[in-house]
Every structure is written in C-alpha cells, then in structure tokens.
Amino acid sequence: WKTGMAVPRDIAVAYLLQGSFYGHSIYATLYLDAWRKDSVVMLIHHVVTLVLIISSYAFRCQSCPGPRPQGALQYIVAFAAKVLTGQVRELKDVREYDTAEALSPKPSKAE
C-alpha cells in the first residue's frame, strides 16, 4: 500500500461502516446514553478509535502489522455459539451509573 493509491471498494466500505459506527458512538455517548462514571473514558475511546480509523484510511495502512480482525471474528463467533447453545444465559452489567434515576428499577410490562 502506498499513500494516494486507490482503495478497493470492500475495504472502503469497511472503513465507512467502522467510521460511521464510532462517529455515532460519540454522539450516543454524549446525548443518548445515561451518564456513568466511565462515560468520559468511553468518549475518549471512541474519539481515539475514530482518529485511528481515519488515519489508517488516509495513510493507506490497511495491511500494517498489528492484530488481525480474524481473531476478533473467531471470538465473536465462539461467543455467539455459546449464547445460542445455552452455555451463556445472561451477562452482568458491571458499569456504575451516576444518576439515581438510572439506578431505579423500571417496572416491567407484567406489573
């Protein structure tokens, strides 16, 4: 890869999707999510990741050394298989909420 060379369409689409996801994540963290103690860290994570994605695309580093996405895909597929086979029933949300409103239990539809 060299700076200025054409990017294959499938790679460009992958960058567009990932960039859009992290761009939306910044918006969602700021305006849609309940504010938690880790919200600032999450916001920094989203901004840094978006900058890395944009830089990688701009400098054509699609094949730079680093972790391979296949490993992440294998992890996701293995986790999904565990969920579908009933080995994992529920995930515990360990995040800390800052507002009392977010801590209060919401009535279920059955009540």
The first five atom37 places (N, CA, C, CB, O) and aatype in JSON, in Angstrom:
{
  "aatype": [17, 11, 16, 7, 12, 0, 19, 14, 1, 3, 9, 0, 19, 0, 18, 10, 10, 5, 7, 15, 13, 18, 7, 8, 15, 9, 18, 0, 16, 10, 18, 10, 3, 0, 17, 1, 11, 3, 15, 19, 19, 12, 10, 9, 8, 8, 19, 19, 16, 10, 19, 10, 9, 9, 15, 15, 18, 0, 13, 1, 4, 5, 15, 4, 14, 7, 14, 1, 14, 5, 7, 0, 10, 5, 18, 9, 19, 0, 13, 0, 0, 11, 19, 10, 16, 7, 5, 19, 1, 6, 10, 11, 3, 19, 1, 6, 18, 3, 16, 0, 6, 0, 10, 15, 14, 11, 14, 15, 11, 0, 6],
  "atom_mask": [
    [1, 1, 1, 1, 1],
    [1, 1, 1, 1, 1],
    [1, 1, 1, 1, 1],
    [1, 1, 1, 0, 1],
    [1, 1, 1, 1, 1],
    [1, 1, 1, 1, 1],
    [1, 1, 1, 1, 1],
    [1, 1, 1, 1, 1],
    [1, 1, 1, 1, 1],
    [1, 1, 1, 1, 1],
    [1, 1, 1, 1, 1],
    [1, 1, 1, 1, 1],
    [1, 1, 1, 1, 1],
    [1, 1, 1, 1, 1],
    [1, 1, 1, 1, 1],
    [1, 1, 1, 1, 1],
    [1, 1, 1, 1, 1],
    [1, 1, 1, 1, 1],
    [1, 1, 1, 0, 1],
    [1, 1, 1, 1, 1],
    [1, 1, 1, 1, 1],
    [1, 1, 1, 1, 1],
    [1, 1, 1, 0, 1],
    [1, 1, 1, 1, 1],
    [1, 1, 1, 1, 1],
    [1, 1, 1, 1, 1],
    [1, 1, 1, 1, 1],
    [1, 1, 1, 1, 1],
    [1, 1, 1, 1, 1],
    [1, 1, 1, 1, 1],
    [1, 1, 1, 1, 1],
    [1, 1, 1, 1, 1],
    [1, 1, 1, 1, 1],
    [1, 1, 1, 1, 1],
    [1, 1, 1, 1, 1],
    [1, 1, 1, 1, 1],
    [1, 1, 1, 1, 1],
    [1, 1, 1, 1, 1],
    [1, 1, 1, 1, 1],
    [1, 1, 1, 1, 1],
    [1, 1, 1, 1, 1],
    [1, 1, 1, 1, 1],
    [1, 1, 1, 1, 1],
    [1, 1, 1, 1, 1],
    [1, 1, 1, 1, 1],
    [1, 1, 1, 1, 1],
    [1, 1, 1, 1, 1],
    [1, 1, 1, 1, 1],
    [1, 1, 1, 1, 1],
    [1, 1, 1, 1, 1],
    [1, 1, 1, 1, 1],
    [1, 1, 1, 1, 1],
    [1, 1, 1, 1, 1],
    [1, 1, 1, 1, 1],
    [1, 1, 1, 1, 1],
    [1, 1, 1, 1, 1],
    [1, 1, 1, 1, 1],
    [1, 1, 1, 1, 1],
    [1, 1, 1, 1, 1],
    [1, 1, 1, 1, 1],
    [1, 1, 1, 1, 1],
    [1, 1, 1, 1, 1],
    [1, 1, 1, 1, 1],
    [1, 1, 1, 1, 1],
    [1, 1, 1, 1, 1],
    [1, 1, 1, 0, 1],
    [1, 1, 1, 1, 1],
    [1, 1, 1, 1, 1],
    [1, 1, 1, 1, 1],
    [1, 1, 1, 1, 1],
    [1, 1, 1, 0, 1],
    [1, 1, 1, 1, 1],
    [1, 1, 1, 1, 1],
    [1, 1, 1, 1, 1],
    [1, 1, 1, 1, 1],
    [1, 1, 1, 1, 1],
    [1, 1, 1, 1, 1],
    [1, 1, 1, 1, 1],
    [1, 1, 1, 1, 1],
    [1, 1, 1, 1, 1],
    [1, 1, 1, 1, 1],
    [1, 1, 1, 1, 1],
    [1, 1, 1, 1, 1],
    [1, 1, 1, 1, 1],
    [1, 1, 1, 1, 1],
    [1, 1, 1, 0, 1],
    [1, 1, 1, 1, 1],
    [1, 1, 1, 1, 1],
    [1, 1, 1, 1, 1],
    [1, 1, 1, 1, 1],
    [1, 1, 1, 1, 1],
    [1, 1, 1, 1, 1],
    [1, 1, 1, 1, 1],
    [1, 1, 1, 1, 1],
    [1, 1, 1, 1, 1],
    [1, 1, 1, 1, 1],
    [1, 1, 1, 1, 1],
    [1, 1, 1, 1, 1],
    [1, 1, 1, 1, 1],
    [1, 1, 1, 1, 1],
    [1, 1, 1, 1, 1],
    [1, 1, 1, 1, 1],
    [1, 1, 1, 1, 1],
    [1, 1, 1, 1, 1],
    [1, 1, 1, 1, 1],
    [1, 1, 1, 1, 1],
    [1, 1, 1, 1, 1],
    [1, 1, 1, 1, 1],
    [1, 1, 1, 1, 1],
    [1, 1, 1, 1, 1],
    [1, 1, 1, 1, 1]
  ],
  "atom_positions": [
    [[0.84, -1.19, 0.0], [0.0, 0.0, 0.0], [0.87, 1.24, 0.0], [-0.95, 0.01, 1.21], [1.92, 1.28, 0.64]],
    [[0.42, 2.22, -0.73], [1.14, 3.48, -0.79], [0.14, 4.61, -0.65], [1.94, 3.61, -2.11], [-1.03, 4.47, -1.01]],
    [[0.6, 5.74, -0.12], [-0.26, 6.91, 0.0], [-0.75, 7.32, -1.38], [0.49, 8.07, 0.7], [0.03, 7.41, -2.32]],
    [[-2.03, 7.58, -1.49], [-2.61, 8.05, -2.73], [-3.11, 6.96, -3.66], [0.0, 0.0, 0.0], [-3.76, 7.26, -4.66]],
    [[-2.83, 5.7, -3.35], [-3.31, 4.66, -4.25], [-4.78, 4.37, -4.0], [-2.47, 3.37, -4.09], [-5.31, 4.65, -2.92]],
    [[-5.42, 3.81, -4.99], [-6.85, 3.51, -4.89], [-7.11, 2.44, -3.83], [-7.4, 3.06, -6.27], [-6.34, 1.49, -3.68]],
    [[-8.21, 2.61, -3.12], [-8.6, 1.65, -2.09], [-9.68, 0.75, -2.67], [-9.1, 2.37, -0.78], [-10.65, 1.25, -3.24]],
    [[-9.53, -0.57, -2.55], [-10.58, -1.47, -3.06], [-11.92, -1.15, -2.4], [-10.19, -2.96, -2.8], [-11.99, -0.73, -1.24]],
    [[-12.98, -1.36, -3.15], [-14.32, -0.99, -2.7], [-14.7, -1.67, -1.38], [-15.33, -1.35, -3.77], [-15.28, -1.02, -0.51]],
    [[-14.38, -2.97, -1.21], [-14.77, -3.66, 0.02], [-14.04, -3.1, 1.24], [-14.49, -5.16, -0.12], [-14.6, -3.02, 2.33]],
    [[-12.79, -2.7, 1.05], [-12.02, -2.07, 2.15], [-12.61, -0.7, 2.46], [-10.51, -1.95, 1.78], [-12.76, -0.35, 3.63]],
    [[-12.94, 0.08, 1.43], [-13.53, 1.41, 1.63], [-14.86, 1.3, 2.37], [-13.73, 2.12, 0.28], [-15.16, 2.12, 3.24]],
    [[-15.67, 0.3, 2.02], [-16.96, 0.12, 2.69], [-16.74, -0.25, 4.15], [-17.79, -0.99, 1.97], [-17.45, 0.24, 5.03]],
    [[-15.76, -1.11, 4.42], [-15.46, -1.48, 5.81], [-15.04, -0.25, 6.62], [-14.34, -2.55, 5.85], [-15.46, -0.09, 7.76]],
    [[-14.21, 0.61, 6.03], [-13.81, 1.84, 6.72], [-15.0, 2.76, 6.93], [-12.72, 2.57, 5.92], [-15.13, 3.36, 8.0]],
    [[-15.88, 2.87, 5.95], [-17.06, 3.71, 6.07], [-17.96, 3.22, 7.2], [-17.84, 3.75, 4.76], [-18.45, 4.01, 8.0]],
    [[-18.18, 1.91, 7.26], [-19.03, 1.34, 8.3], [-18.42, 1.54, 9.69], [-19.27, -0.15, 8.05], [-19.12, 1.96, 10.62]],
    [[-17.14, 1.25, 9.84], [-16.5, 1.4, 11.14], [-16.44, 2.87, 11.56], [-15.08, 0.81, 11.1], [-16.71, 3.2, 12.71]],
    [[-16.09, 3.75, 10.62], [-16.06, 5.18, 10.94], [-17.44, 5.7, 11.33], [0.0, 0.0, 0.0], [-17.56, 6.5, 12.26]],
    [[-18.47, 5.25, 10.62], [-19.83, 5.66, 10.95], [-20.24, 5.16, 12.33], [-20.81, 5.15, 9.9], [-20.87, 5.89, 13.1]],
    [[-19.87, 3.92, 12.64], [-20.21, 3.35, 13.95], [-19.59, 4.17, 15.07], [-19.73, 1.89, 14.03], [-20.27, 4.53, 16.03]],
    [[-18.3, 4.47, 14.97], [-17.64, 5.2, 16.04], [-18.08, 6.67, 16.07], [-16.12, 5.11, 15.89], [-18.13, 7.27, 17.14]],
    [[-18.39, 7.25, 14.91], [-18.94, 8.6, 14.9], [-20.28, 8.65, 15.62], [0.0, 0.0, 0.0], [-20.52, 9.56, 16.42]],
    [[-21.14, 7.68, 15.35], [-22.42, 7.6, 16.05], [-22.22, 7.33, 17.53], [-23.31, 6.52, 15.42], [-22.95, 7.85, 18.37]],
    [[-21.23, 6.5, 17.86], [-20.97, 6.18, 19.27], [-20.6, 7.42, 20.07], [-19.86, 5.14, 19.38], [-20.97, 7.54, 21.24]],
    [[-19.88, 8.34, 19.45], [-19.55, 9.6, 20.12], [-20.84, 10.37, 20.41], [-18.58, 10.47, 19.24], [-21.05, 10.83, 21.53]],
    [[-21.69, 10.49, 19.4], [-22.97, 11.18, 19.58], [-23.82, 10.5, 20.65], [-23.73, 11.24, 18.25], [-24.39, 11.17, 21.51]],
    [[-23.9, 9.17, 20.58], [-24.74, 8.43, 21.53], [-24.22, 8.57, 22.95], [-24.8, 6.95, 21.14], [-25.01, 8.71, 23.89]],
    [[-22.91, 8.53, 23.13], [-22.34, 8.68, 24.47], [-22.64, 10.06, 25.04], [-20.83, 8.44, 24.45], [-22.92, 10.2, 26.23]],
    [[-22.58, 11.07, 24.19], [-22.83, 12.44, 24.67], [-24.3, 12.73, 24.92], [-22.28, 13.43, 23.66], [-24.64, 13.37, 25.91]],
    [[-25.18, 12.28, 24.03], [-26.56, 12.75, 24.08], [-27.63, 11.68, 24.37], [-26.88, 13.37, 22.79], [-28.73, 12.04, 24.8]],
    [[-27.35, 10.42, 24.17], [-28.38, 9.41, 24.3], [-28.23, 8.51, 25.52], [-28.41, 8.57, 23.09], [-29.22, 8.12, 26.14]],
    [[-27.0, 8.17, 25.87], [-26.77, 7.25, 26.99], [-26.91, 7.94, 28.33], [-25.38, 6.63, 26.88], [-26.71, 9.15, 28.45]],
    [[-27.27, 7.16, 29.35], [-27.24, 7.67, 30.72], [-25.78, 7.94, 31.08], [-27.91, 6.67, 31.74], [-24.91, 7.13, 30.78]],
    [[-25.53, 9.07, 31.73], [-24.16, 9.43, 32.06], [-23.69, 8.57, 33.23], [-24.04, 10.94, 32.4], [-24.32, 8.54, 34.28]],
    [[-22.56, 7.88, 33.03], [-22.0, 7.0, 34.05], [-20.58, 7.46, 34.39], [-21.99, 5.52, 33.57], [-20.04, 8.36, 33.76]],
    [[-20.0, 6.82, 35.39], [-18.64, 7.17, 35.79], [-17.63, 6.89, 34.68], [-18.24, 6.42, 37.04], [-16.61, 7.57, 34.6]],
    [[-17.9, 5.92, 33.84], [-16.97, 5.58, 32.77], [-17.29, 6.27, 31.44], [-16.95, 4.09, 32.57], [-16.67, 5.95, 30.42]],
    [[-18.23, 7.2, 31.42], [-18.64, 7.84, 30.17], [-17.51, 8.65, 29.54], [-19.84, 8.73, 30.41], [-17.37, 8.66, 28.32]],
    [[-16.71, 9.33, 30.36], [-15.6, 10.12, 29.83], [-14.58, 9.2, 29.17], [-14.93, 10.97, 30.95], [-14.07, 9.49, 28.09]],
    [[-14.27, 8.1, 29.83], [-13.33, 7.13, 29.27], [-13.87, 6.55, 27.97], [-13.04, 6.0, 30.28], [-13.13, 6.39, 27.0]],
    [[-15.16, 6.24, 27.95], [-15.78, 5.7, 26.74], [-15.73, 6.71, 25.61], [-17.23, 5.28, 27.02], [-15.47, 6.35, 24.46]],
    [[-15.98, 7.97, 25.92], [-15.93, 9.02, 24.92], [-14.51, 9.15, 24.35], [-16.39, 10.36, 25.52], [-14.34, 9.27, 23.14]],
    [[-13.5, 9.13, 25.22], [-12.11, 9.19, 24.77], [-11.79, 7.99, 23.87], [-11.14, 9.24, 25.98], [-11.15, 8.14, 22.84]],
    [[-12.25, 6.81, 24.28], [-12.03, 5.6, 23.48], [-12.61, 5.77, 22.07], [-12.66, 4.38, 24.17], [-11.94, 5.45, 21.09]],
    [[-13.84, 6.26, 21.98], [-14.49, 6.43, 20.68], [-13.76, 7.45, 19.81], [-15.95, 6.85, 20.86], [-13.58, 7.23, 18.61]],
    [[-13.33, 8.56, 20.4], [-12.62, 9.6, 19.65], [-11.28, 9.06, 19.15], [-12.4, 10.86, 20.53], [-10.94, 9.23, 17.97]],
    [[-10.51, 8.41, 20.03], [-9.2, 7.88, 19.64], [-9.37, 6.83, 18.53], [-8.47, 7.26, 20.86], [-8.61, 6.83, 17.56]],
    [[-10.34, 5.95, 18.68], [-10.56, 4.91, 17.67], [-10.95, 5.51, 16.33], [-11.65, 3.93, 18.14], [-10.47, 5.07, 15.29]],
    [[-11.81, 6.52, 16.34], [-12.2, 7.18, 15.1], [-11.0, 7.85, 14.44], [-13.32, 8.2, 15.36], [-10.84, 7.79, 13.22]],
    [[-10.16, 8.5, 15.23], [-8.94, 9.13, 14.69], [-8.02, 8.07, 14.07], [-8.19, 9.91, 15.8], [-7.45, 8.29, 13.0]],
    [[-7.88, 6.92, 14.74], [-7.05, 5.84, 14.2], [-7.61, 5.29, 12.89], [-6.91, 4.73, 15.21], [-6.86, 5.0, 11.96]],
    [[-8.94, 5.13, 12.83], [-9.57, 4.63, 11.61], [-9.35, 5.61, 10.45], [-11.08, 4.4, 11.83], [-8.98, 5.2, 9.35]],
    [[-9.57, 6.88, 10.71], [-9.4, 7.9, 9.67], [-7.94, 7.97, 9.24], [-9.88, 9.27, 10.17], [-7.65, 8.07, 8.05]],
    [[-7.02, 7.93, 10.2], [-5.58, 7.98, 9.87], [-5.17, 6.77, 9.07], [-4.74, 8.08, 11.15], [-4.42, 6.88, 8.1]],
    [[-5.64, 5.61, 9.46], [-5.32, 4.38, 8.75], [-5.79, 4.46, 7.3], [-5.94, 3.17, 9.45], [-5.07, 4.05, 6.39]],
    [[-6.98, 4.97, 7.1], [-7.5, 5.11, 5.74], [-6.71, 6.16, 4.96], [-8.99, 5.5, 5.77], [-6.36, 5.94, 3.8]],
    [[-6.43, 7.3, 5.59], [-5.74, 8.39, 4.9], [-4.32, 8.0, 4.49], [-5.7, 9.62, 5.8], [-3.85, 8.39, 3.42]],
    [[-3.64, 7.23, 5.33], [-2.26, 6.85, 5.05], [-2.15, 5.45, 4.44], [-1.44, 6.92, 6.31], [-1.04, 4.93, 4.28]],
    [[-3.27, 4.85, 4.1], [-3.33, 3.54, 3.44], [-2.6, 2.46, 4.25], [-2.73, 3.63, 2.03], [-1.77, 1.72, 3.71]],
    [[-2.92, 2.39, 5.53], [-2.29, 1.39, 6.4], [-3.2, 0.19, 6.62], [-1.92, 2.0, 7.75], [-3.26, -0.35, 7.72]],
    [[-3.91, -0.23, 5.6], [-4.83, -1.34, 5.75], [-4.11, -2.65, 6.04], [-5.67, -1.49, 4.51], [-4.7, -3.57, 6.6]],
    [[-2.84, -2.75, 5.66], [-2.11, -4.0, 5.89], [-0.93, -3.8, 6.83], [-1.63, -4.57, 4.56], [0.04, -4.56, 6.77]],
    [[-0.99, -2.78, 7.68], [0.08, -2.55, 8.64], [0.11, -3.68, 9.66], [-0.09, -1.19, 9.35], [-0.92, -4.31, 9.92]],
    [[1.28, -3.95, 10.25], [1.34, -5.0, 11.26], [0.45, -4.66, 12.46], [2.79, -5.22, 11.73], [0.28, -3.49, 12.8]],
    [[-0.09, -5.66, 13.07], [-0.95, -5.46, 14.22], [-1.93, -6.6, 14.35], [0.0, 0.0, 0.0], [-1.86, -7.58, 13.61]],
    [[-2.85, -6.48, 15.31], [-3.81, -7.57, 15.5], [-4.65, -7.79, 14.25], [-4.71, -7.28, 16.7], [-5.03, -6.83, 13.57]],
    [[-4.94, -9.0, 13.96], [-5.74, -9.34, 12.79], [-7.22, -9.42, 13.17], [-5.26, -10.68, 12.18], [-7.55, -9.95, 14.22]],
    [[-8.09, -8.89, 12.33], [-9.53, -8.93, 12.65], [-10.09, -10.34, 12.68], [-10.3, -8.11, 11.66], [-11.16, -10.56, 13.25]],
    [[-9.4, -11.31, 12.06], [-9.92, -12.67, 12.06], [-10.02, -13.21, 13.49], [-9.02, -13.59, 11.21], [-10.94, -13.95, 13.81]],
    [[-9.05, -12.83, 14.36], [-9.09, -13.29, 15.76], [-10.32, -12.77, 16.47], [0.0, 0.0, 0.0], [-10.95, -13.5, 17.23]],
    [[-10.66, -11.51, 16.23], [-11.85, -10.94, 16.85], [-13.1, -11.62, 16.31], [-11.92, -9.41, 16.6], [-14.04, -11.89, 17.05]],
    [[-13.11, -11.9, 15.02], [-14.26, -12.57, 14.43], [-14.43, -13.97, 15.02], [-14.11, -12.64, 12.9], [-15.55, -14.39, 15.3]],
    [[-13.33, -14.68, 15.2], [-13.4, -16.01, 15.79], [-13.95, -15.94, 17.22], [-12.01, -16.67, 15.79], [-14.75, -16.79, 17.62]],
    [[-13.53, -14.94, 17.98], [-14.02, -14.77, 19.34], [-15.53, -14.51, 19.34], [-13.28, -13.62, 20.05], [-16.27, -15.09, 20.13]],
    [[-15.98, -13.64, 18.45], [-17.39, -13.29, 18.38], [-18.23, -14.52, 17.98], [-17.62, -12.14, 17.37], [-19.28, -14.77, 18.57]],
    [[-17.75, -15.27, 17.0], [-18.48, -16.47, 16.56], [-18.54, -17.49, 17.69], [-17.81, -17.09, 15.32], [-19.59, -18.1, 17.92]],
    [[-17.42, -17.69, 18.4], [-17.4, -18.64, 19.52], [-18.35, -18.2, 20.63], [-15.97, -18.79, 20.07], [-19.06, -19.02, 21.21]],
    [[-18.37, -16.9, 20.93], [-19.26, -16.38, 21.97], [-20.73, -16.54, 21.54], [-18.94, -14.9, 22.26], [-21.57, -16.93, 22.35]],
    [[-21.02, -16.23, 20.28], [-22.39, -16.37, 19.78], [-22.83, -17.83, 19.86], [-22.5, -15.85, 18.33], [-23.99, -18.11, 20.19]],
    [[-21.93, -18.75, 19.55], [-22.26, -20.18, 19.64], [-22.59, -20.57, 21.08], [-21.1, -21.04, 19.11], [-23.51, -21.35, 21.32]],
    [[-21.84, -20.03, 22.05], [-22.12, -20.32, 23.46], [-23.49, -19.77, 23.87], [-21.03, -19.72, 24.36], [-24.22, -20.43, 24.61]],
    [[-23.83, -18.58, 23.39], [-25.13, -18.0, 23.72], [-26.25, -18.83, 23.1], [-25.21, -16.53, 23.23], [-27.25, -19.12, 23.75]],
    [[-26.08, -19.21, 21.85], [-27.13, -19.96, 21.14], [-27.32, -21.37, 21.69], [-26.79, -20.03, 19.66], [-28.42, -21.92, 21.62]],
    [[-26.25, -21.96, 22.24], [-26.36, -23.31, 22.8], [-26.74, -23.29, 24.27], [-25.06, -24.05, 22.61], [-26.88, -24.35, 24.88]],
    [[-26.91, -22.1, 24.85], [-27.35, -22.01, 26.24], [-26.23, -22.06, 27.27], [0.0, 0.0, 0.0], [-26.51, -22.12, 28.46]],
    [[-24.99, -22.04, 26.84], [-23.88, -22.06, 27.79], [-23.72, -20.72, 28.51], [-22.58, -22.42, 27.06], [-23.24, -20.68, 29.64]],
    [[-24.14, -19.64, 27.87], [-24.14, -18.31, 28.48], [-25.58, -17.83, 28.45], [-23.18, -17.31, 27.72], [-26.17, -17.66, 27.39]],
    [[-26.13, -17.61, 29.63], [-27.54, -17.21, 29.7], [-27.72, -15.71, 29.88], [-28.22, -17.94, 30.83], [-28.64, -15.12, 29.31]],
    [[-26.86, -15.09, 30.65], [-27.05, -13.68, 30.95], [-25.69, -13.04, 31.22], [-27.99, -13.48, 32.15], [-24.82, -13.65, 31.83]],
    [[-25.54, -11.81, 30.76], [-24.34, -11.05, 31.04], [-24.64, -10.05, 32.15], [-23.82, -10.33, 29.77], [-25.68, -9.41, 32.14]],
    [[-23.73, -9.93, 33.08], [-23.91, -8.99, 34.18], [-23.37, -7.63, 33.78], [-23.22, -9.51, 35.47], [-22.22, -7.51, 33.35]],
    [[-24.19, -6.61, 33.92], [-23.77, -5.24, 33.63], [-23.07, -4.7, 34.87], [-25.0, -4.34, 33.21], [-23.72, -4.45, 35.88]],
    [[-21.77, -4.51, 34.79], [-20.99, -4.07, 35.95], [-20.66, -2.59, 35.9], [-19.72, -4.88, 36.05], [-19.88, -2.1, 36.71]],
    [[-21.25, -1.88, 34.96], [-20.99, -0.44, 34.88], [-21.64, 0.28, 36.04], [-21.49, 0.13, 33.54], [-22.68, -0.15, 36.56]],
    [[-21.02, 1.38, 36.45], [-21.56, 2.18, 37.55], [-22.29, 3.39, 36.98], [-20.43, 2.62, 38.53], [-21.75, 4.11, 36.15]],
    [[-23.5, 3.6, 37.44], [-24.3, 4.73, 36.98], [-24.17, 5.88, 37.97], [-25.78, 4.33, 36.81], [-24.06, 5.67, 39.18]],
    [[-24.17, 7.1, 37.44], [-24.03, 8.27, 38.28], [-25.35, 8.81, 38.78], [-23.3, 9.33, 37.55], [-25.4, 9.45, 39.83]],
    [[-26.4, 8.57, 38.05], [-27.67, 9.18, 38.42], [-28.55, 8.18, 39.16], [-28.4, 9.71, 37.19], [-28.56, 6.99, 38.85]],
    [[-29.29, 8.69, 40.14], [-30.21, 7.83, 40.88], [-31.31, 7.32, 39.96], [-30.83, 8.59, 42.08], [-31.84, 6.23, 40.15]],
    [[-31.66, 8.12, 38.95], [-32.7, 7.74, 38.01], [-32.31, 6.48, 37.24], [-32.99, 8.89, 37.04], [-33.14, 5.61, 36.99]],
    [[-31.05, 6.39, 36.86], [-30.6, 5.23, 36.12], [-30.54, 3.99, 37.0], [-29.24, 5.49, 35.5], [-30.61, 2.87, 36.49]],
    [[-30.4, 4.17, 38.32], [-30.31, 3.05, 39.24], [-31.67, 2.48, 39.61], [-29.59, 3.47, 40.48], [-31.78, 1.3, 39.96]],
    [[-32.7, 3.31, 39.54], [-34.01, 2.84, 39.96], [-34.54, 1.79, 38.99], [-35.0, 4.01, 40.06], [-34.44, 1.95, 37.78]],
    [[-35.1, 0.71, 39.55], [-35.63, -0.34, 38.66], [-36.85, 0.15, 37.9], [-35.98, -1.6, 39.46], [-37.7, 0.84, 38.45]],
    [[-36.92, -0.22, 36.65], [-38.06, 0.17, 35.82], [-39.12, -0.91, 35.94], [-37.64, 0.39, 34.33], [-38.79, -2.09, 35.94]],
    [[-40.39, -0.52, 36.02], [-41.45, -1.52, 36.12], [-41.51, -2.34, 34.83], [-42.81, -0.85, 36.41], [-41.34, -1.82, 33.73]],
    [[-41.77, -3.62, 35.01], [-41.88, -4.48, 33.82], [-43.28, -4.36, 33.24], [-41.55, -5.95, 34.16], [-44.17, -3.8, 33.88]],
    [[-43.47, -4.88, 32.06], [-44.77, -4.81, 31.42], [-45.81, -5.66, 32.15], [-44.67, -5.27, 29.97], [-47.01, -5.41, 32.05]],
    [[-45.34, -6.67, 32.9], [-46.25, -7.54, 33.62], [-46.87, -6.86, 34.85], [-45.53, -8.79, 34.05], [-47.93, -7.28, 35.33]],
    [[-46.22, -5.82, 35.36], [-46.73, -5.15, 36.57], [-47.83, -4.18, 36.27], [-45.63, -4.42, 37.28], [-48.36, -3.54, 37.18]]
  ]
}
